[in-house]
Amino acid sequence: MIKKLVIVAIILVGLIVGYNLVLQILEAAKSGEHLSEALEAVYRLEIKNKELKKRLENIQSAQFIEEGARDKLGLAKAGETVVIIPEEKIKQVLGSSSSATVISWPNWLGWWKVFFH
């Protein structure tokens, strides 16, 4: 009788230890996944950081500042002439007219035309 209780107790302890072992293995696997996700995120952020540093260098360059002054402020170097073309002339040359109408379809009809016409 005591042998049976000892065997049952050993089996019960073995099951509890095995269950806890399986839980620890699963936690370790999840930790590995979290670690790899974190490493991927760090890698993407490092790439983005390098791109932003390159962009910052470009923005701080004299050429970028000069282009901004020319495009946005209409400034020119000595000896250059700034030419501003009116919008009406641009539209006339390009053949664009303001009388063009925009057809607005209901959303469902637009999708219907995309897939079935």
C-alpha positions in Angstrom: 0.0 0.0 0.0 2.8 2.4 0.9 4.6 1.4 -2.3 1.6 2.4 -4.3 1.4 5.8 -2.5 5.1 6.4 -3.1 4.8 5.5 -6.8 1.7 7.8 -7.2 3.5 10.6 -5.4 6.6 10.2 -7.6 4.4 10.2 -10.7 2.5 13.3 -9.5 5.8 15.1 -8.7 7.2 14.1 -12.1 4.1 15.4 -13.9 4.3 18.7 -12.0 8.0 19.1 -12.8 7.4 18.1 -16.4 4.5 20.6 -16.7 6.7 23.4 -15.2 9.5 22.4 -17.5 7.3 22.7 -20.6 6.1 26.1 -19.4 9.6 27.3 -19.1 10.5 26.0 -22.5 7.6 27.9 -24.0 8.5 31.1 -22.2 12.1 30.8 -23.5 10.8 30.4 -27.0 8.6 33.4 -26.6 11.5 35.4 -25.2 13.6 34.4 -28.3 10.8 35.7 -30.6 10.6 38.9 -28.6 14.3 39.3 -28.9 14.4 38.8 -32.6 11.5 41.3 -33.1 13.3 43.8 -31.0 16.5 43.3 -33.0 14.6 43.8 -36.2 13.1 47.0 -34.8 16.5 48.2 -33.8 17.9 47.4 -37.3 15.0 49.4 -39.0 15.5 52.3 -36.6 19.3 52.3 -37.4 18.6 52.5 -41.1 16.0 55.2 -40.6 18.5 57.1 -38.4 21.2 56.9 -41.2 18.7 58.2 -43.7 17.7 61.1 -41.5 21.4 62.0 -40.9 22.0 62.1 -44.6 18.9 64.2 -45.1 20.0 66.6 -42.3 23.4 66.9 -44.0 21.6 67.7 -47.3 19.4 70.3 -45.6 22.3 72.0 -43.9 24.3 72.3 -47.1 24.7 75.6 -48.8 23.3 74.2 -52.1 20.0 73.3 -50.4 19.7 76.7 -48.8 20.4 78.4 -52.2 17.8 76.2 -53.9 15.3 77.2 -51.2 16.0 80.9 -51.6 15.7 80.6 -55.4 12.5 78.5 -55.4 10.5 79.9 -52.5 11.7 83.4 -52.2 12.5 84.2 -55.9 16.0 85.3 -55.2 18.7 85.3 -57.8 22.5 85.6 -58.0 24.1 88.8 -59.2 23.7 89.0 -63.0 20.7 86.6 -63.1 17.1 87.7 -64.0 14.1 86.2 -62.2 11.2 85.4 -64.6 7.7 84.9 -63.2 5.2 83.4 -65.6 1.5 84.1 -64.7 -0.7 81.1 -64.1 -3.0 82.0 -67.0 -0.1 81.8 -69.5 1.0 78.5 -68.1 -2.6 77.1 -68.5 -2.9 78.6 -72.0 0.4 77.0 -73.1 -0.3 73.6 -71.6 -3.8 73.6 -73.0 -5.4 73.2 -69.6 -8.8 74.9 -69.0 -10.6 75.7 -65.9 -13.9 74.5 -67.4 -13.0 70.9 -67.0 -15.6 69.1 -64.9 -14.8 66.4 -62.4 -17.2 63.5 -62.4 -17.8 62.2 -58.9 -19.2 58.7 -58.8 -20.6 57.1 -55.7 -18.0 54.8 -54.1 -19.9 51.5 -54.9 -20.3 52.6 -58.6 -16.7 53.5 -58.9 -15.6 50.0 -57.7 -18.3 48.4 -59.9 -16.7 50.2 -63.0 -13.2 49.2 -61.9 -14.0 45.5 -61.7 -16.7 44.9 -64.3 -16.1 47.4 -67.1 
